[in-house]
Amino acid sequence: MTAYDIVKKYHHAWTTGDIETAMSLVADDITCRAPGIDLTGKQEYEGFIAGFAPILTGIGDIAEFTDGDRVALFYYPQTAATSTAPAAELFTVRDDLIVDSVLIFDRLSYGPPSEG
């Protein structure tokens, strides 16, 4: 599989709640930089992803780009709080596993929905 294939399989898996399949595509020593947190290792990363996946109500794809072993995805993670706050993620793949992720999103947009 190409880096693109691996990332798309991973992305589809976690956004449909299949955390086990998603984590099978992640290296044990993955690093992830996300707003307010740096994660190191599969266990930390899995906790982060598994904590967010259940609140997804849908996903809206925007764009994707590839550059060798790097793949960038831009999408709308839809939740009860928002359906239009974009997210961007840059993955690096080595030896058929995701080894690095840089995740960009507006944390405030994913807070609890406001009343009224």
Backbone torsions as a table, in degrees:
resi	resn	phi	psi	omega
1	MET	NA	149.7	176.1
2	THR	-82.0	167.5	174.7
3	ALA	-56.3	-42.0	179.0
4	TYR	-60.0	-46.2	179.7
5	ASP	-59.6	-43.7	-179.1
6	ILE	-63.5	-47.0	-179.1
7	VAL	-64.9	-42.8	179.5
8	LYS	-64.5	-39.1	177.7
9	LYS	-65.0	-44.6	177.2
10	TYR	-59.0	-50.0	-176.5
11	HIS	-61.1	-45.3	178.3
12	HIS	-62.0	-41.8	-178.1
13	ALA	-62.2	-53.7	-174.9
14	TRP	-69.5	-32.5	-178.3
15	THR	-77.3	-9.0	173.6
16	THR	-109.1	10.9	175.3
17	GLY	85.4	6.9	179.3
18	ASP	-91.4	75.1	-175.6
19	ILE	-65.6	-35.6	-179.4
20	GLU	-60.4	-47.8	178.0
21	THR	-64.5	-43.0	179.6
22	ALA	-57.4	-46.2	-176.9
23	MET	-71.5	-20.2	176.6
24	SER	-70.1	-12.3	-179.5
25	LEU	-104.4	8.9	-176.2
26	VAL	-114.8	136.5	177.7
27	ALA	-69.7	150.5	178.8
28	ASP	-59.3	-31.4	-176.4
29	ASP	-105.4	29.5	179.8
30	ILE	-55.1	147.4	170.3
31	THR	-119.8	145.9	179.1
32	CYS	-142.6	129.7	173.0
33	ARG	-109.1	122.7	179.7
34	ALA	-134.4	163.4	179.9
35	PRO	-54.9	119.3	176.3
36	GLY	81.2	1.6	-177.4
37	ILE	-156.9	140.9	169.3
38	ASP	-114.0	127.1	-177.9
39	LEU	-110.8	140.3	178.4
40	THR	-131.8	123.8	177.6
41	GLY	95.6	152.2	-176.3
42	LYS	-61.3	-38.0	-177.0
43	GLN	-63.8	-46.8	177.8
44	GLU	-63.7	-44.0	-178.1
45	TYR	-63.6	-43.5	179.4
46	GLU	-62.2	-41.3	177.7
47	GLY	-60.7	-40.0	179.3
48	PHE	-65.4	-50.1	-178.6
49	ILE	-67.2	-44.9	-178.5
50	ALA	-65.8	-25.4	177.7
51	GLY	-75.2	-29.1	-177.9
52	PHE	-92.6	-36.0	-174.0
53	ALA	-52.4	-41.0	-177.3
54	PRO	-65.3	-20.0	-179.7
55	ILE	-88.9	-5.2	177.7
56	LEU	-67.1	135.2	173.1
57	THR	-109.5	-9.9	179.3
58	GLY	175.7	178.5	178.6
59	ILE	-143.6	134.1	176.4
60	GLY	-116.4	116.8	179.9
61	ASP	-76.7	141.0	177.0
62	ILE	-111.3	-60.4	-176.7
63	ALA	-160.4	162.7	176.6
64	GLU	-144.3	144.4	179.5
65	PHE	-138.2	145.2	176.3
66	THR	-126.9	148.1	176.2
67	ASP	-147.5	85.6	-178.5
68	GLY	64.9	-116.1	-178.1
69	ASP	-89.7	8.2	178.9
70	ARG	-114.1	138.2	-179.2
71	VAL	-134.1	130.2	177.4
72	ALA	-112.0	132.0	175.4
73	LEU	-119.2	138.2	174.2
74	PHE	-122.1	128.6	-174.1
75	TYR	-156.9	167.5	175.5
76	TYR	-107.8	104.0	173.3
77	PRO	-75.8	110.4	-175.0
78	GLN	-90.6	131.6	-180.0
79	THR	-137.2	-179.9	176.0
80	ALA	-63.2	-25.5	-177.2
81	ALA	-84.8	-30.9	-175.9
82	THR	-159.3	150.6	172.9
83	SER	-126.3	-0.6	-174.9
84	THR	-124.1	6.0	177.9
85	ALA	-83.9	116.1	-176.0
86	PRO	-76.6	156.3	172.8
87	ALA	-131.0	150.9	176.1
88	ALA	-132.3	141.9	-179.8
89	GLU	-141.8	130.0	177.2
90	LEU	-111.9	119.0	-178.9
91	PHE	-106.6	146.8	168.8
92	THR	-118.7	131.8	-177.7
93	VAL	-116.5	133.3	173.4
94	ARG	-139.3	139.0	178.8
95	ASP	51.8	40.9	176.5
96	ASP	66.3	20.6	176.4
97	LEU	-133.9	148.1	175.2
98	ILE	-75.4	122.5	-177.1
99	VAL	-109.3	-16.2	-177.4
100	ASP	-152.8	143.3	176.2
101	SER	-140.3	133.4	170.3
102	VAL	-115.9	115.2	-174.3
103	LEU	-112.0	128.3	-178.3
104	ILE	-124.5	125.3	175.9
105	PHE	-161.4	164.2	178.7
106	ASP	-90.8	105.0	-176.7
107	ARG	-57.0	-37.6	-177.0
108	LEU	-63.2	-30.2	-179.8
109	SER	-66.6	-19.9	-176.1
110	TYR	-103.3	14.0	174.9
111	GLY	-72.0	178.3	178.2
112	PRO	-58.9	146.1	178.4
113	PRO	-61.5	143.4	178.8
114	SER	-76.2	148.7	179.5
115	GLU	-76.0	143.8	176.8
116	GLY	80.6	NA	NA
